[in-house]
Amino acid sequence: MTMQSASEKAAFWELDLENEKQPVPLPLSVQPCICTSEIVDIGILEEQQDLQMPIKEADIRPGGKYHSILKLFFWFEASELWTTATGWLLKDDLVVTATHCVYNNNQRATRVKAYISYSAILKPTEISAGEQRFVKRIALPLKWINVETEQNDVAFL
């Protein structure tokens, strides 16, 4: 998993899928992948207000309006930490997410699991193998590694 650069524009690395032959349960404990942008909360919403709304199951299934939104889990071997984030399915084999989710504090993700039609109400054992995907390669702007600016905060899986 050596980091490589192509024409000094992108960095990428391969993930070892040997341990990913069989789907495995989701981790029981994860940290959200959050990157702050120095924006101060101006207090429009009460701190504990939950704005989540239930959606129809048909909306997360193939053809549904939310089917291309993925739940991503990232393993950082160096810190032995799972984090979670959102990704968007661009093609059957291409996902876009934020770079700070795959490369943060000079650590790169060493395992990535993507879940299509993920529902937080399902138990990890209820997610079918067809909805769980494993990431083989990660690509990101080389500028993120050098500078970490918001305009370079995009990664492709």
TILUM-458113 format. One line per field, with one value per atom (N, C-alpha, C): residue number from 1; residue in one letter; atom name; x, y, z. Coordinates in pm, 1 decimal. Example, Ala and Ser with C-alpha at 12.3 -4.5 7.8 and 13.67 -1.06 7.14 Angstrom:
REM residues 2
lumfi 1/1/1/2/2/2
lumse a/a/a/s/s/s
vogu N/CA/C/N/CA/C
X 1319.0/1230.0/1320.0/1285.0/1367.0/1290.0
Y -569.0/-450.0/-330.0/-225.0/-106.0/3.0
Z 780.0/780.0/780.0/708.0/714.0/787.0
END
This chain:
REM residues 157
lumfi 1/1/1/2/2/2/3/3/3/4/4/4/5/5/5/6/6/6/7/7/7/8/8/8/9/9/9/10/10/10/11/11/11/12/12/12/13/13/13/14/14/14/15/15/15/16/16/16/17/17/17/18/18/18/19/19/19/20/20/20/21/21/21/22/22/22/23/23/23/24/24/24/25/25/25/26/26/26/27/27/27/28/28/28/29/29/29/30/30/30/31/31/31/32/32/32/33/33/33/34/34/34/35/35/35/36/36/36/37/37/37/38/38/38/39/39/39/40/40/40/41/41/41/42/42/42/43/43/43/44/44/44/45/45/45/46/46/46/47/47/47/48/48/48/49/49/49/50/50/50/51/51/51/52/52/52/53/53/53/54/54/54/55/55/55/56/56/56/57/57/57/58/58/58/59/59/59/60/60/60/61/61/61/62/62/62/63/63/63/64/64/64/65/65/65/66/66/66/67/67/67/68/68/68/69/69/69/70/70/70/71/71/71/72/72/72/73/73/73/74/74/74/75/75/75/76/76/76/77/77/77/78/78/78/79/79/79/80/80/80/81/81/81/82/82/82/83/83/83/84/84/84/85/85/85/86/86/86/87/87/87/88/88/88/89/89/89/90/90/90/91/91/91/92/92/92/93/93/93/94/94/94/95/95/95/96/96/96/97/97/97/98/98/98/99/99/99/100/100/100/101/101/101/102/102/102/103/103/103/104/104/104/105/105/105/106/106/106/107/107/107/108/108/108/109/109/109/110/110/110/111/111/111/112/112/112/113/113/113/114/114/114/115/115/115/116/116/116/117/117/117/118/118/118/119/119/119/120/120/120/121/121/121/122/122/122/123/123/123/124/124/124/125/125/125/126/126/126/127/127/127/128/128/128/129/129/129/130/130/130/131/131/131/132/132/132/133/133/133/134/134/134/135/135/135/136/136/136/137/137/137/138/138/138/139/139/139/140/140/140/141/141/141/142/142/142/143/143/143/144/144/144/145/145/145/146/146/146/147/147/147/148/148/148/149/149/149/150/150/150/151/151/151/152/152/152/153/153/153/154/154/154/155/155/155/156/156/156/157/157/157
lumse m/m/m/t/t/t/m/m/m/q/q/q/s/s/s/a/a/a/s/s/s/e/e/e/k/k/k/a/a/a/a/a/a/f/f/f/w/w/w/e/e/e/l/l/l/d/d/d/l/l/l/e/e/e/n/n/n/e/e/e/k/k/k/q/q/q/p/p/p/v/v/v/p/p/p/l/l/l/p/p/p/l/l/l/s/s/s/v/v/v/q/q/q/p/p/p/c/c/c/i/i/i/c/c/c/t/t/t/s/s/s/e/e/e/i/i/i/v/v/v/d/d/d/i/i/i/g/g/g/i/i/i/l/l/l/e/e/e/e/e/e/q/q/q/q/q/q/d/d/d/l/l/l/q/q/q/m/m/m/p/p/p/i/i/i/k/k/k/e/e/e/a/a/a/d/d/d/i/i/i/r/r/r/p/p/p/g/g/g/g/g/g/k/k/k/y/y/y/h/h/h/s/s/s/i/i/i/l/l/l/k/k/k/l/l/l/f/f/f/f/f/f/w/w/w/f/f/f/e/e/e/a/a/a/s/s/s/e/e/e/l/l/l/w/w/w/t/t/t/t/t/t/a/a/a/t/t/t/g/g/g/w/w/w/l/l/l/l/l/l/k/k/k/d/d/d/d/d/d/l/l/l/v/v/v/v/v/v/t/t/t/a/a/a/t/t/t/h/h/h/c/c/c/v/v/v/y/y/y/n/n/n/n/n/n/n/n/n/q/q/q/r/r/r/a/a/a/t/t/t/r/r/r/v/v/v/k/k/k/a/a/a/y/y/y/i/i/i/s/s/s/y/y/y/s/s/s/a/a/a/i/i/i/l/l/l/k/k/k/p/p/p/t/t/t/e/e/e/i/i/i/s/s/s/a/a/a/g/g/g/e/e/e/q/q/q/r/r/r/f/f/f/v/v/v/k/k/k/r/r/r/i/i/i/a/a/a/l/l/l/p/p/p/l/l/l/k/k/k/w/w/w/i/i/i/n/n/n/v/v/v/e/e/e/t/t/t/e/e/e/q/q/q/n/n/n/d/d/d/v/v/v/a/a/a/f/f/f/l/l/l
vogu N/CA/C/N/CA/C/N/CA/C/N/CA/C/N/CA/C/N/CA/C/N/CA/C/N/CA/C/N/CA/C/N/CA/C/N/CA/C/N/CA/C/N/CA/C/N/CA/C/N/CA/C/N/CA/C/N/CA/C/N/CA/C/N/CA/C/N/CA/C/N/CA/C/N/CA/C/N/CA/C/N/CA/C/N/CA/C/N/CA/C/N/CA/C/N/CA/C/N/CA/C/N/CA/C/N/CA/C/N/CA/C/N/CA/C/N/CA/C/N/CA/C/N/CA/C/N/CA/C/N/CA/C/N/CA/C/N/CA/C/N/CA/C/N/CA/C/N/CA/C/N/CA/C/N/CA/C/N/CA/C/N/CA/C/N/CA/C/N/CA/C/N/CA/C/N/CA/C/N/CA/C/N/CA/C/N/CA/C/N/CA/C/N/CA/C/N/CA/C/N/CA/C/N/CA/C/N/CA/C/N/CA/C/N/CA/C/N/CA/C/N/CA/C/N/CA/C/N/CA/C/N/CA/C/N/CA/C/N/CA/C/N/CA/C/N/CA/C/N/CA/C/N/CA/C/N/CA/C/N/CA/C/N/CA/C/N/CA/C/N/CA/C/N/CA/C/N/CA/C/N/CA/C/N/CA/C/N/CA/C/N/CA/C/N/CA/C/N/CA/C/N/CA/C/N/CA/C/N/CA/C/N/CA/C/N/CA/C/N/CA/C/N/CA/C/N/CA/C/N/CA/C/N/CA/C/N/CA/C/N/CA/C/N/CA/C/N/CA/C/N/CA/C/N/CA/C/N/CA/C/N/CA/C/N/CA/C/N/CA/C/N/CA/C/N/CA/C/N/CA/C/N/CA/C/N/CA/C/N/CA/C/N/CA/C/N/CA/C/N/CA/C/N/CA/C/N/CA/C/N/CA/C/N/CA/C/N/CA/C/N/CA/C/N/CA/C/N/CA/C/N/CA/C/N/CA/C/N/CA/C/N/CA/C/N/CA/C/N/CA/C/N/CA/C/N/CA/C/N/CA/C/N/CA/C/N/CA/C/N/CA/C/N/CA/C/N/CA/C/N/CA/C/N/CA/C/N/CA/C/N/CA/C/N/CA/C/N/CA/C/N/CA/C/N/CA/C/N/CA/C/N/CA/C/N/CA/C/N/CA/C/N/CA/C/N/CA/C/N/CA/C/N/CA/C/N/CA/C/N/CA/C/N/CA/C/N/CA/C
X 82.1/0.0/87.0/172.8/258.6/185.9/196.6/133.4/213.1/141.4/204.7/143.8/217.3/159.9/168.9/73.0/69.9/79.7/184.9/206.0/196.1/232.9/230.6/92.3/-13.1/-148.5/-232.5/-213.9/-296.5/-210.3/-257.4/-196.3/-297.1/-249.4/-339.8/-269.0/-346.9/-292.0/-393.2/-340.3/-420.7/-448.2/-564.4/-599.2/-589.7/-543.1/-529.7/-666.3/-720.9/-853.5/-848.3/-731.2/-718.0/-804.9/-812.6/-893.6/-1041.1/-1076.7/-1214.3/-1289.4/-1244.8/-1309.9/-1456.2/-1482.6/-1617.8/-1666.1/-1793.7/-1846.2/-1833.8/-1799.8/-1785.4/-1879.6/-1916.7/-2007.7/-1947.5/-2035.5/-1991.8/-1928.9/-1839.0/-1782.4/-1891.1/-1876.5/-1975.1/-1954.7/-1833.7/-1804.0/-1726.1/-1773.2/-1705.7/-1703.2/-1610.7/-1602.3/-1652.1/-1733.6/-1771.9/-1652.3/-1650.2/-1540.9/-1581.9/-1535.3/-1577.0/-1454.5/-1467.8/-1362.0/-1423.3/-1372.1/-1427.8/-1362.6/-1436.3/-1387.4/-1377.8/-1359.2/-1345.6/-1474.3/-1586.4/-1714.7/-1773.6/-1815.7/-1870.5/-2019.7/-2065.4/-2207.8/-2280.2/-2377.7/-2449.3/-2577.9/-2597.7/-2707.0/-2846.1/-2862.5/-2995.4/-3078.5/-3015.0/-3086.1/-3045.7/-3141.5/-3107.8/-3009.2/-2919.2/-2810.7/-2858.9/-2964.4/-3010.5/-3119.8/-3150.6/-3258.8/-3217.6/-3297.7/-3271.5/-3357.9/-3294.2/-3367.2/-3384.8/-3344.1/-3357.4/-3504.3/-3535.2/-3671.6/-3668.0/-3761.9/-3764.9/-3793.1/-3734.3/-3760.0/-3822.6/-3883.4/-3944.5/-3834.2/-3852.2/-3752.9/-3732.6/-3836.5/-3824.5/-3726.2/-3709.1/-3618.7/-3471.4/-3437.8/-3297.1/-3266.0/-3365.3/-3347.1/-3312.2/-3264.5/-3233.2/-3349.2/-3316.4/-3416.6/-3472.6/-3444.7/-3493.5/-3411.3/-3469.7/-3402.8/-3280.9/-3263.1/-3144.9/-3050.4/-3074.0/-2994.1/-2845.2/-2811.2/-2669.9/-2595.7/-2663.2/-2596.8/-2548.1/-2419.0/-2358.8/-2314.3/-2313.7/-2253.7/-2115.8/-2013.5/-1875.1/-1814.3/-1736.6/-1662.3/-1514.8/-1431.6/-1286.8/-1210.2/-1113.0/-1026.3/-888.6/-842.4/-708.4/-624.3/-540.6/-463.3/-369.1/-305.0/-207.3/-269.2/-393.5/-457.9/-562.1/-578.9/-677.3/-815.0/-861.4/-984.4/-1070.9/-1200.5/-1298.9/-1362.8/-1380.1/-1456.8/-1566.3/-1662.0/-1772.7/-1799.9/-1850.6/-1880.9/-1982.1/-2012.7/-2105.6/-2029.6/-2074.0/-2018.1/-2131.7/-2099.9/-2199.8/-2152.9/-2238.7/-2210.2/-2224.0/-2111.0/-2112.6/-2135.1/-2074.6/-2089.7/-2091.5/-2117.2/-2119.0/-1988.7/-1878.8/-1748.7/-1673.0/-1745.2/-1679.9/-1761.4/-1694.3/-1756.9/-1676.5/-1745.5/-1678.0/-1711.6/-1612.3/-1628.9/-1528.3/-1517.4/-1422.0/-1285.1/-1180.7/-1045.1/-1013.8/-1062.7/-1029.8/-1082.5/-1172.3/-1222.0/-1126.8/-1047.6/-956.6/-811.4/-779.1/-641.8/-649.3/-612.9/-628.5/-515.1/-459.8/-348.8/-234.4/-200.6/-93.1/-117.3/-241.1/-277.4/-370.5/-352.7/-442.6/-525.7/-645.6/-734.2/-672.6/-680.4/-624.7/-733.7/-856.2/-971.7/-1089.5/-1170.0/-1289.8/-1404.0/-1515.1/-1635.8/-1742.0/-1810.9/-1917.5/-2047.8/-2151.9/-2281.7/-2383.4/-2441.7/-2549.7/-2680.0/-2775.7/-2904.9/-2888.2/-2793.4/-2768.0/-2883.1/-2919.2/-3021.3/-2970.5/-2970.5/-2921.2/-3009.5/-3130.8/-3217.6/-3190.5/-3119.2/-3085.0/-2967.2/-2965.9/-2850.5/-2744.2/-2614.4/-2508.6/-2525.9/-2582.5/-2599.9/-2712.4/-2796.1/-2907.7/-2872.2/-2752.2/-2712.6/-2664.7/-2722.1/-2687.9/-2550.9/-2487.7/-2355.8/-2358.2/-2470.4/-2480.5/-2478.2/-2512.3/-2515.3/-2383.8/-2295.1/-2165.9/-2058.2/-1981.6/-1873.5/-1742.4/-1632.7/-1500.2/-1423.8/-1351.6/-1278.1/-1140.0/-1102.3/-975.7/-866.2/-905.1/-806.8/-865.7/-779.8/-819.6/-733.5/-797.4/-725.2/-770.2/-674.5/-704.5/-604.6/-638.9/-544.7/-418.2/-305.5/-178.8/-168.8/-235.0/-233.5/-292.7/-387.1/-445.3/-338.6/-254.0/-149.8/-51.4/-23.2/73.3/15.2/-112.1/-167.2/-296.0/-378.9/-508.3/-601.4/-628.6/-723.3/-858.7/-964.5/-1099.2/-1125.5/-1068.6/-1095.9/-1033.3/-946.8/-887.4/-945.4/-1054.6/-1110.7/-1208.4/-1157.3/-1238.8/-1153.8/-1214.1/-1143.5/-1233.7/-1170.9/-1243.8/-1202.6/-1301.8/-1279.2/-1323.8
Y -117.9/0.0/124.9/135.0/251.6/364.9/483.8/599.2/636.4/664.7/700.5/829.4/900.4/1019.9/1007.3/1066.4/1064.3/1207.2/1239.1/1372.0/1481.7/1450.5/1548.2/1609.0/1546.3/1599.0/1517.0/1386.2/1298.6/1198.6/1166.7/1060.0/947.2/825.6/712.3/596.1/507.0/385.2/272.9/153.8/31.8/-19.7/-78.1/-139.9/-290.7/-356.1/-501.0/-563.2/-630.2/-689.7/-834.3/-885.2/-1024.8/-1055.2/-961.1/-982.9/-955.1/-912.3/-871.4/-972.7/-1097.1/-1198.3/-1219.2/-1216.1/-1235.3/-1106.2/-1072.4/-954.8/-974.1/-869.3/-876.0/-773.9/-795.0/-701.4/-562.1/-465.1/-328.3/-316.3/-222.6/-201.7/-153.1/-188.0/-146.6/-2.7/48.9/185.2/257.0/374.5/453.6/599.9/673.4/817.7/883.4/987.5/1056.3/1126.4/1131.3/1195.8/1341.0/1430.5/1570.7/1658.8/1752.6/1850.0/1988.4/2063.6/2196.9/2298.3/2404.6/2504.1/2643.7/2651.7/2780.7/2862.2/2804.1/2874.9/2865.4/2975.9/2980.0/2950.4/2862.8/2832.1/2957.1/3002.8/3124.4/3094.0/2969.0/2932.3/2936.8/2903.2/2902.8/2788.1/2672.7/2555.8/2530.1/2479.5/2438.8/2323.2/2318.5/2220.2/2076.5/2039.2/1900.9/1871.6/1965.1/1945.1/1844.0/1740.6/1635.7/1662.2/1686.3/1717.8/1597.6/1478.4/1359.9/1324.3/1279.7/1238.4/1098.6/1012.1/878.2/887.7/794.8/790.4/655.4/648.9/524.4/428.1/301.5/201.0/197.1/220.2/220.0/326.0/433.7/541.5/503.5/399.6/359.3/235.8/178.5/60.8/104.8/13.0/49.6/124.4/235.4/319.9/425.2/412.9/509.5/637.3/745.4/875.0/888.4/801.8/809.2/691.0/609.5/487.7/516.7/629.4/657.9/716.9/737.3/787.9/667.8/665.1/550.3/583.8/484.0/493.0/429.7/504.1/457.4/439.2/333.2/307.9/296.9/369.6/375.5/323.8/236.1/183.3/247.3/306.9/364.9/275.0/193.1/93.7/156.7/268.1/331.4/372.2/418.4/460.9/361.3/250.5/147.6/210.2/284.9/360.9/345.2/319.0/322.4/460.1/518.0/641.2/616.4/704.3/688.6/821.0/810.5/928.9/890.9/987.6/967.5/972.1/893.6/897.1/895.0/926.2/927.2/836.9/746.9/651.9/722.8/740.0/805.0/704.5/586.5/473.0/349.3/233.5/111.1/86.3/138.9/114.7/244.0/353.6/481.2/559.4/596.0/670.0/797.2/906.3/1029.5/1058.0/1104.9/1144.1/1254.4/1293.9/1397.6/1336.4/1404.5/1355.3/1343.0/1437.5/1430.9/1303.1/1232.2/1105.5/989.5/998.2/888.3/917.9/1045.9/1084.9/1200.2/1172.2/1273.1/1259.6/1371.4/1371.9/1281.3/1289.6/1209.6/1059.6/1020.0/878.6/854.0/740.8/705.3/584.5/580.4/467.6/341.7/232.6/106.7/5.9/29.5/-51.1/43.6/19.4/100.5/7.2/22.9/-52.6/46.6/16.0/101.0/22.0/86.1/22.1/99.5/30.6/85.0/46.9/136.4/112.8/87.9/156.9/143.0/203.1/136.2/188.5/171.5/277.2/271.8/184.7/155.8/73.3/-76.3/-113.2/-253.7/-290.8/-413.7/-464.1/-500.7/-493.9/-527.3/-664.0/-759.9/-893.7/-898.6/-795.0/-792.3/-731.1/-676.6/-613.7/-723.0/-729.2/-835.8/-812.0/-919.1/-910.3/-824.0/-823.0/-743.2/-594.1/-552.5/-411.4/-364.1/-454.5/-421.5/-431.6/-325.8/-324.0/-290.0/-335.9/-306.7/-222.0/-127.4/-33.7/-90.5/-82.0/-137.6/-30.9/91.5/197.9/332.0/417.9/553.2/652.9/756.8/864.2/998.3/1088.2/1220.3/1321.4/1450.5/1552.8/1554.0/1556.1/1561.3/1689.0/1795.4/1920.7/1903.4/1811.3/1790.9/1742.5/1654.2/1600.2/1710.3/1800.3/1906.4/2026.5/2060.5/2185.7/2167.7/2070.1/2045.8/2166.9/2210.9/2320.2/2264.6/2334.8/2286.4/2258.9/2338.1/2316.7/2186.7/2124.8/1995.8/1878.9/1900.5/1799.6/1708.4/1636.1/1541.7/1417.1/1301.1/1175.6/1083.4/998.5/901.0/761.7/676.4/539.7/443.8
Z 0.0/0.0/0.0/-92.8/-102.7/-171.9/-113.4/-175.2/-299.0/-406.7/-532.5/-582.3/-664.5/-724.9/-876.2/-943.0/-1088.7/-1138.4/-1206.6/-1262.9/-1157.3/-1034.7/-926.2/-903.0/-950.7/-935.9/-838.8/-835.9/-753.1/-677.6/-560.3/-481.4/-475.8/-477.1/-465.9/-400.1/-342.9/-286.3/-299.0/-307.1/-318.2/-177.0/-159.0/-32.3/-47.9/55.4/54.8/82.1/-18.1/-3.6/43.8/74.3/116.2/237.7/332.6/452.1/428.8/310.5/282.5/197.0/193.9/109.9/150.8/279.1/329.9/394.8/375.9/445.8/596.3/665.8/810.8/873.6/998.5/1063.8/1073.9/1081.8/1102.9/1241.0/1258.2/1391.4/1486.8/1613.4/1712.9/1757.4/1737.0/1780.4/1670.7/1630.6/1527.7/1568.3/1510.6/1528.7/1400.3/1409.5/1286.1/1224.8/1094.7/1021.4/997.2/1081.5/1076.1/1055.0/965.6/939.5/959.4/1053.5/1077.6/985.8/957.3/862.1/922.6/1052.3/1120.7/1117.7/1076.3/1075.5/1215.6/1267.8/1402.9/1397.6/1487.1/1496.8/1545.6/1469.6/1507.1/1582.8/1620.6/1709.4/1650.4/1523.3/1463.2/1519.5/1540.4/1591.2/1735.2/1811.6/1947.1/1939.0/2034.7/2031.0/2019.5/2088.4/2089.8/1987.1/1900.9/1804.6/1698.2/1679.8/1581.3/1458.5/1345.1/1222.6/1130.6/1177.0/1093.2/1075.1/954.2/923.4/863.5/901.6/842.2/692.0/617.7/473.8/440.1/324.5/279.2/236.6/269.3/231.6/80.4/3.3/-143.1/-192.3/-115.3/-156.0/-146.2/-66.8/-56.5/-140.1/-201.9/-288.3/-430.5/-515.9/-654.7/-720.5/-783.5/-846.1/-752.6/-623.1/-525.2/-528.7/-479.2/-489.7/-400.2/-299.9/-213.2/-232.1/-331.9/-350.3/-371.0/-426.9/-455.8/-336.8/-223.8/-104.1/-23.6/6.1/72.0/213.5/297.6/430.7/417.9/458.1/446.7/584.6/599.2/722.3/685.8/757.1/730.0/850.9/825.4/930.4/916.1/1023.0/1027.8/1117.0/1053.2/1125.4/1227.3/1191.0/1279.5/1413.0/1412.2/1535.9/1585.4/1511.7/1544.7/1569.2/1468.4/1481.6/1357.5/1378.5/1271.4/1270.4/1153.1/1138.5/1035.5/1031.2/938.1/866.9/744.8/664.7/556.6/473.4/362.8/231.6/136.2/2.0/-98.4/-222.8/-328.7/-441.2/-481.3/-587.4/-721.9/-792.2/-922.6/-1034.4/-1020.2/-1111.1/-1023.1/-1080.4/-1000.5/-925.6/-979.6/-916.5/-883.8/-863.8/-833.7/-731.3/-623.0/-513.8/-489.7/-456.8/-418.3/-271.9/-198.6/-58.5/-29.3/94.8/133.3/162.8/118.6/141.8/290.2/371.4/514.2/579.3/511.3/564.3/537.4/432.4/397.0/431.0/448.3/481.6/580.0/704.7/809.3/910.1/951.1/1047.5/1002.6/875.1/814.8/824.4/839.6/838.0/720.9/657.2/547.6/587.4/535.5/562.3/502.9/576.7/529.0/492.2/535.6/496.2/480.5/379.9/358.2/320.9/389.4/357.7/314.1/206.9/155.0/160.9/211.0/222.2/139.7/42.8/-38.6/30.6/31.3/97.3/246.1/305.8/449.0/527.9/633.2/723.8/865.5/941.9/1078.9/1168.0/1124.5/1207.8/1189.6/1083.5/1063.3/1151.9/1196.8/1269.3/1166.3/1202.7/1106.3/1040.9/1111.8/1055.2/953.2/946.2/852.6/717.7/703.7/578.2/484.0/367.1/273.8/211.3/165.5/103.6/-21.4/-93.0/-214.5/-189.2/-69.6/-35.0/26.0/57.0/115.8/8.3/-6.5/-105.5/-36.3/-94.8/-41.5/-140.7/-90.2/-174.5/-204.2/-330.6/-378.0/-389.7/-425.7/-449.1/-406.2/-354.4/-314.1/-390.7/-444.2/-514.2/-456.7/-441.0/-386.9/-440.8/-434.4/-482.4/-397.1/-462.2/-390.2/-306.4/-351.4/-275.7/-135.7/-118.3/14.9/111.9/67.0/154.2/193.4/100.9/126.3/200.8/175.7/227.4/308.3/276.3/339.7/330.7/209.7/189.9/147.4/182.7/155.0/8.3/-81.5/-224.2/-274.7/-197.9/-237.0/-157.5/-86.9/2.7/-70.6/-171.2/-245.7/-274.1/-257.2/-282.4/-362.2/-441.3/-522.4/-479.6/-460.3/-414.2/-523.3
END
